[in-house]
Every structure is written in structure tokens, then in C-alpha cells.
Amino acid sequence: MYLFGGYGLYFLFALPALLLGLWAQARVRSAFNKYSKVASPGGIAGAEVARRMLDNNGLQHIRIETAGGFLSDHYDPRSKILRLSSDVFQGRSIAAAGVAAHETGHALQDSKRYAPLMLRSLMVPTVQFGSWLGPLLFIAGFFLSGTIGTTLAWAGVLMFGAVAAFTLVTLPVEIDASNRAKRELVTEGILTPVELQGVNKVLDAAALTYVAAAIQAISTLFYYVFLLRGRRR
């Protein structure tokens, strides 16, 4: 038995998650492009939405900056900076308001020390290390014989397991950020419940990408374990 099992075995594990990920990405682009054409009330820009939400929650110290790329928006809890892509920062649409509010939701989580966000932040160094070293150890161990090879391979599995765990922890973090965003948009009078339907479409599509990432990481982990157990037999 060789590593990719004639590729058929690998795709049996990986293809469903890959297809889901591609479909989710297409839905995000479609929803964002659609609701980017729907103006926000009063023509408020995404950066203004974020600033209003931050200030109303006593977070005046958090800076807002632009970031390159399409939907590269993120909140950096270490530097306390909210970075919005140009389409969101300058965009005066419902889509821009929704994405800006979602990322601001992460800043609100940080200020409240939301446990899953704190856990995810603690996991980042391990995941950055394990995401590339884990597969390398697995491959090296798989092709080595004896106890050393088996030990290396299982070490790789454990390190990649941290990556899979990270994707699972990310799910409640992203869902909670979206829920906070939706509440703030309505309670602050930025959007009406009817206008919020467009935000729901955008953020629900984005949530699917995180589900796909989790499924892909878990299926890859199962594939590694399946190969090792098969080699033992």
C-alpha cells in the first residue's frame, strides 16, 4: 500500500470537503457581489459601521486600517487593529456593512474575553508549526520502517490533529461574531431587520467556508490514521 492509495483513496476522503469549499467560496462571492449593489441606509461606509460599533462599546483605542485583497478582512487581537479590505472599508453597501460588523464582532469578543476566541489565539503558534511540520513527519515516518517510522508518523498525525482542532474551535468564534454583528447592526439603528436579510446571506455563506475547512482538516486527519492502521495490518 502506498501513500495516496492510487489517488482514489485520497480523493475518497478529500474530494467531498474540497467540493464543499469551492461551492462555499462561490456562494460568498455571489452573495457579496449581489449585496454590494444594495446601498446601505444613509450611504454609511463599512469603516464607519465598524467605528460606530467600536465607539459605542468603549473600544475607541482600536484602530481601523485598510488591507489588500478581496475579503481579506480580519481583526488582529495582538495589535488591537481591525483591518478591512478596500471593498469593505470604502463600500457603502449592505454587504460592506455586514462584513465590517462581523469583523468588529471579533473585537467585541476580544474585549469580553470570549473563551473560544482566547483558546483559538493560544492555539495559533502550535497550528502554524503543525500545519506544515505535521504532514512532513507523517510522510517521513510512513516510509520509514520499524518503531522509529511509526513514532514519527503518529507524531505527525498528532501535530496535524491540532490543525483540525483549530478549525473546530474557529466555528463557534465565527458564528458568535456574526450573531454579535447582526444584533449591533439592528440595535444601533444601522440596518433594519428587513435590510439585515442581505447581511444574513453574506455571513451565512462565509460561515460555510469555515465548515468546509473543518471538514477538510478532519477528513485529512482520518486519512492519515486510516493509512497507518492499514500499514499495521
DRENDO-1510 file (C-alpha; in Angstrom, 1 decimal, always signed):
<recs>
REC; n; res; u; v; w
REC; 1; MET; +0.0; +0.0; +0.0 .
REC; 2; TYR; +1.5; +3.4; -0.9 .
REC; 3; LEU; +0.8; +6.8; +0.4 .
REC; 4; PHE; -2.0; +8.0; -1.7 .
REC; 5; GLY; -3.5; +4.6; -2.4 .
REC; 6; GLY; -3.6; +5.2; -6.2 .
REC; 7; TYR; -5.0; +8.7; -5.5 .
REC; 8; GLY; -8.5; +7.1; -5.4 .
REC; 9; LEU; -8.4; +6.6; -1.7 .
REC; 10; TYR; -7.1; +10.1; -1.0 .
REC; 11; PHE; -9.9; +11.7; -3.1 .
REC; 12; LEU; -12.5; +9.5; -1.4 .
REC; 13; PHE; -11.5; +11.3; +1.8 .
REC; 14; ALA; -10.7; +14.8; +0.4 .
REC; 15; LEU; -13.0; +15.4; -2.5 .
REC; 16; PRO; -16.3; +16.0; -0.6 .
REC; 17; ALA; -14.7; +18.7; +1.5 .
REC; 18; LEU; -12.9; +20.2; -1.5 .
REC; 19; LEU; -16.1; +20.5; -3.4 .
REC; 20; LEU; -17.9; +21.9; -0.4 .
REC; 21; GLY; -15.1; +24.5; -0.1 .
REC; 22; LEU; -15.3; +25.5; -3.7 .
REC; 23; TRP; -19.1; +25.8; -3.5 .
REC; 24; ALA; -18.9; +27.9; -0.3 .
REC; 25; GLN; -16.4; +30.3; -1.9 .
REC; 26; ALA; -18.6; +30.7; -4.9 .
REC; 27; ARG; -21.6; +31.5; -2.6 .
REC; 28; VAL; -19.5; +34.1; -0.7 .
REC; 29; ARG; -18.5; +35.9; -3.9 .
REC; 30; SER; -22.0; +35.7; -5.3 .
REC; 31; ALA; -23.7; +37.0; -2.1 .
REC; 32; PHE; -21.1; +39.7; -1.6 .
REC; 33; ASN; -21.3; +40.9; -5.2 .
REC; 34; LYS; -25.1; +40.9; -5.1 .
REC; 35; TYR; -25.4; +42.9; -1.9 .
REC; 36; SER; -22.6; +45.2; -2.8 .
REC; 37; LYS; -25.0; +46.7; -5.2 .
REC; 38; VAL; -27.6; +47.4; -2.5 .
REC; 39; ALA; -26.8; +50.7; -0.8 .
REC; 40; SER; -26.7; +50.9; +3.0 .
REC; 41; PRO; -29.1; +53.4; +4.6 .
REC; 42; GLY; -27.6; +56.9; +4.5 .
REC; 43; GLY; -24.7; +55.6; +2.4 .
REC; 44; ILE; -22.7; +54.7; +5.5 .
REC; 45; ALA; -19.3; +53.1; +4.7 .
REC; 46; GLY; -18.0; +49.8; +6.2 .
REC; 47; ALA; -15.3; +51.7; +8.1 .
REC; 48; GLU; -18.0; +54.0; +9.6 .
REC; 49; VAL; -20.0; +51.0; +10.7 .
REC; 50; ALA; -17.0; +49.5; +12.4 .
REC; 51; ARG; -16.1; +52.8; +14.1 .
REC; 52; ARG; -19.6; +53.3; +15.4 .
REC; 53; MET; -19.8; +49.8; +16.8 .
REC; 54; LEU; -16.4; +50.1; +18.4 .
REC; 55; ASP; -17.0; +53.5; +19.9 .
REC; 56; ASN; -20.4; +52.5; +21.3 .
REC; 57; ASN; -18.8; +49.6; +23.1 .
REC; 58; GLY; -16.0; +51.7; +24.6 .
REC; 59; LEU; -13.3; +50.5; +22.2 .
REC; 60; GLN; -12.1; +53.8; +20.9 .
REC; 61; HIS; -8.5; +52.6; +21.2 .
REC; 62; ILE; -8.9; +50.0; +18.4 .
REC; 63; ARG; -7.6; +51.3; +15.1 .
REC; 64; ILE; -9.2; +50.6; +11.7 .
REC; 65; GLU; -6.9; +50.1; +8.7 .
REC; 66; THR; -7.3; +49.0; +5.1 .
REC; 67; ALA; -6.0; +45.6; +3.9 .
REC; 68; GLY; -5.2; +44.4; +0.4 .
REC; 69; GLY; -7.0; +41.6; -1.3 .
REC; 70; PHE; -10.6; +40.5; -1.8 .
REC; 71; LEU; -12.4; +40.0; +1.5 .
REC; 72; SER; -9.1; +39.9; +3.4 .
REC; 73; ASP; -10.9; +41.5; +6.4 .
REC; 74; HIS; -9.7; +40.4; +9.9 .
REC; 75; TYR; -9.2; +41.6; +13.4 .
REC; 76; ASP; -5.8; +41.3; +15.0 .
REC; 77; PRO; -6.2; +40.8; +18.8 .
REC; 78; ARG; -2.5; +41.2; +19.4 .
REC; 79; SER; -2.1; +44.7; +17.9 .
REC; 80; LYS; -5.8; +45.7; +18.5 .
REC; 81; ILE; -6.2; +46.6; +14.8 .
REC; 82; LEU; -9.2; +46.0; +12.7 .
REC; 83; ARG; -8.2; +45.6; +9.0 .
REC; 84; LEU; -10.8; +45.9; +6.3 .
REC; 85; SER; -10.4; +45.2; +2.6 .
REC; 86; SER; -10.9; +48.3; +0.4 .
REC; 87; ASP; -14.3; +47.0; -0.9 .
REC; 88; VAL; -15.5; +46.9; +2.7 .
REC; 89; PHE; -13.6; +49.9; +4.1 .
REC; 90; GLN; -14.9; +52.2; +1.5 .
REC; 91; GLY; -18.0; +50.3; +0.4 .
REC; 92; ARG; -21.3; +51.9; +1.1 .
REC; 93; SER; -23.4; +48.8; +0.8 .
REC; 94; ILE; -25.3; +46.3; +2.9 .
REC; 95; ALA; -22.6; +43.7; +2.1 .
REC; 96; ALA; -19.8; +46.0; +3.3 .
REC; 97; ALA; -21.7; +46.9; +6.4 .
REC; 98; GLY; -22.2; +43.2; +7.2 .
REC; 99; VAL; -18.6; +42.2; +6.7 .
REC; 100; ALA; -17.3; +45.2; +8.7 .
REC; 101; ALA; -19.8; +44.4; +11.5 .
REC; 102; HIS; -18.7; +40.8; +11.6 .
REC; 103; GLU; -15.0; +41.6; +12.0 .
REC; 104; THR; -15.9; +44.2; +14.6 .
REC; 105; GLY; -17.7; +41.3; +16.4 .
REC; 106; HIS; -14.3; +39.7; +16.9 .
REC; 107; ALA; -13.1; +42.9; +18.6 .
REC; 108; LEU; -16.1; +42.8; +20.8 .
REC; 109; GLN; -15.3; +39.1; +21.6 .
REC; 110; ASP; -11.7; +40.1; +22.5 .
REC; 111; SER; -12.9; +42.9; +24.8 .
REC; 112; LYS; -15.2; +40.4; +26.6 .
REC; 113; ARG; -12.5; +37.7; +26.6 .
REC; 114; TYR; -14.8; +35.3; +24.8 .
REC; 115; ALA; -13.4; +31.9; +25.8 .
REC; 116; PRO; -13.3; +30.2; +22.3 .
REC; 117; LEU; -11.5; +33.3; +20.9 .
REC; 118; MET; -9.0; +33.2; +23.7 .
REC; 119; LEU; -8.5; +29.4; +23.1 .
REC; 120; ARG; -8.0; +30.0; +19.3 .
REC; 121; SER; -5.5; +32.7; +19.9 .
REC; 122; LEU; -3.5; +30.4; +22.2 .
REC; 123; MET; -3.6; +27.7; +19.5 .
REC; 124; VAL; -2.2; +29.9; +16.7 .
REC; 125; PRO; +1.5; +29.2; +17.3 .
REC; 126; THR; +1.0; +25.5; +17.5 .
REC; 127; VAL; -1.1; +25.4; +14.4 .
REC; 128; GLN; +1.3; +27.5; +12.4 .
REC; 129; PHE; +4.0; +25.0; +13.3 .
REC; 130; GLY; +1.9; +21.8; +13.0 .
REC; 131; SER; +0.3; +22.7; +9.7 .
REC; 132; TRP; +3.5; +22.2; +7.7 .
REC; 133; LEU; +5.6; +20.0; +10.1 .
REC; 134; GLY; +2.8; +17.5; +10.8 .
REC; 135; PRO; +2.4; +16.3; +7.2 .
REC; 136; LEU; +6.2; +16.2; +6.8 .
REC; 137; LEU; +6.7; +14.0; +9.8 .
REC; 138; PHE; +3.8; +11.7; +8.7 .
REC; 139; ILE; +5.3; +11.2; +5.2 .
REC; 140; ALA; +8.8; +10.6; +6.6 .
REC; 141; GLY; +7.5; +8.2; +9.2 .
REC; 142; PHE; +5.3; +6.4; +6.8 .
REC; 143; PHE; +8.2; +5.5; +4.5 .
REC; 144; LEU; +10.5; +4.5; +7.4 .
REC; 145; SER; +10.2; +1.0; +8.8 .
REC; 146; GLY; +10.1; -0.1; +12.4 .
REC; 147; THR; +9.3; +1.7; +15.6 .
REC; 148; ILE; +11.0; +5.0; +14.6 .
REC; 149; GLY; +8.9; +5.3; +11.5 .
REC; 150; THR; +5.7; +4.5; +13.3 .
REC; 151; THR; +6.5; +7.0; +16.1 .
REC; 152; LEU; +7.3; +9.8; +13.6 .
REC; 153; ALA; +4.2; +9.1; +11.6 .
REC; 154; TRP; +2.0; +9.3; +14.7 .
REC; 155; ALA; +3.7; +12.4; +15.9 .
REC; 156; GLY; +2.8; +14.0; +12.5 .
REC; 157; VAL; -0.8; +12.8; +13.0 .
REC; 158; LEU; -0.9; +14.5; +16.4 .
REC; 159; MET; +0.5; +17.7; +15.1 .
REC; 160; PHE; -1.9; +17.8; +12.3 .
REC; 161; GLY; -4.6; +16.9; +14.8 .
REC; 162; ALA; -4.0; +20.3; +16.4 .
REC; 163; VAL; -4.8; +21.9; +13.0 .
REC; 164; ALA; -8.1; +20.0; +12.8 .
REC; 165; ALA; -8.9; +21.1; +16.4 .
REC; 166; PHE; -8.2; +24.7; +15.5 .
REC; 167; THR; -10.8; +24.6; +12.7 .
REC; 168; LEU; -13.4; +23.2; +15.1 .
REC; 169; VAL; -12.7; +25.9; +17.7 .
REC; 170; THR; -13.0; +28.5; +14.9 .
REC; 171; LEU; -16.6; +27.6; +14.1 .
REC; 172; PRO; -18.2; +29.0; +17.3 .
REC; 173; VAL; -15.9; +32.0; +17.1 .
REC; 174; GLU; -17.1; +32.9; +13.7 .
REC; 175; ILE; -20.8; +32.1; +14.4 .
REC; 176; ASP; -20.7; +34.2; +17.5 .
REC; 177; ALA; -19.1; +37.1; +15.7 .
REC; 178; SER; -21.8; +37.1; +13.1 .
REC; 179; ASN; -24.5; +37.0; +15.8 .
REC; 180; ARG; -23.0; +39.9; +17.6 .
REC; 181; ALA; -22.7; +41.8; +14.3 .
REC; 182; LYS; -26.4; +41.3; +13.5 .
REC; 183; ARG; -27.5; +42.4; +16.9 .
REC; 184; GLU; -25.4; +45.5; +16.8 .
REC; 185; LEU; -26.5; +46.5; +13.3 .
REC; 186; VAL; -30.1; +46.5; +14.4 .
REC; 187; THR; -29.8; +47.9; +17.9 .
REC; 188; GLU; -27.6; +50.7; +16.8 .
REC; 189; GLY; -30.1; +51.5; +14.0 .
REC; 190; ILE; -27.6; +51.0; +11.2 .
REC; 191; LEU; -29.8; +48.5; +9.4 .
REC; 192; THR; -33.5; +47.4; +9.8 .
REC; 193; PRO; -34.5; +43.8; +10.2 .
REC; 194; VAL; -35.5; +43.7; +6.6 .
REC; 195; GLU; -32.2; +45.1; +5.4 .
REC; 196; LEU; -30.5; +42.5; +7.6 .
REC; 197; GLN; -31.6; +39.8; +5.3 .
REC; 198; GLY; -28.9; +40.7; +2.9 .
REC; 199; VAL; -26.3; +40.6; +5.7 .
REC; 200; ASN; -27.6; +37.1; +6.6 .
REC; 201; LYS; -27.0; +35.9; +3.1 .
REC; 202; VAL; -23.4; +37.2; +3.0 .
REC; 203; LEU; -22.4; +36.0; +6.5 .
REC; 204; ASP; -24.1; +32.6; +6.2 .
REC; 205; ALA; -22.2; +32.0; +3.0 .
REC; 206; ALA; -19.0; +32.9; +4.7 .
REC; 207; ALA; -19.7; +30.6; +7.6 .
REC; 208; LEU; -19.9; +27.7; +5.1 .
REC; 209; THR; -16.2; +28.3; +4.2 .
REC; 210; TYR; -15.3; +27.6; +7.8 .
REC; 211; VAL; -17.4; +24.5; +7.9 .
REC; 212; ALA; -15.7; +23.3; +4.7 .
REC; 213; ALA; -12.2; +24.0; +6.2 .
REC; 214; ALA; -13.1; +22.0; +9.3 .
REC; 215; ILE; -14.4; +19.0; +7.3 .
REC; 216; GLN; -11.3; +19.1; +5.1 .
REC; 217; ALA; -8.9; +19.1; +8.0 .
REC; 218; ILE; -10.8; +16.3; +9.8 .
REC; 219; SER; -11.0; +14.2; +6.7 .
REC; 220; THR; -7.3; +14.6; +6.1 .
REC; 221; LEU; -6.6; +13.5; +9.7 .
REC; 222; PHE; -8.8; +10.4; +9.2 .
REC; 223; TYR; -7.0; +9.6; +6.0 .
REC; 224; TYR; -3.6; +9.7; +7.9 .
REC; 225; VAL; -5.0; +7.4; +10.6 .
REC; 226; PHE; -6.5; +5.1; +8.1 .
REC; 227; LEU; -3.2; +4.7; +6.3 .
REC; 228; LEU; -1.3; +4.0; +9.5 .
REC; 229; ARG; -3.7; +1.5; +10.8 .
REC; 230; GLY; -3.8; -0.2; +7.4 .
REC; 231; ARG; +0.0; -0.5; +7.4 .
REC; 232; ARG; -0.1; -2.2; +10.8 .
REC; 233; ARG; -2.4; -4.8; +9.4 .
</recs>
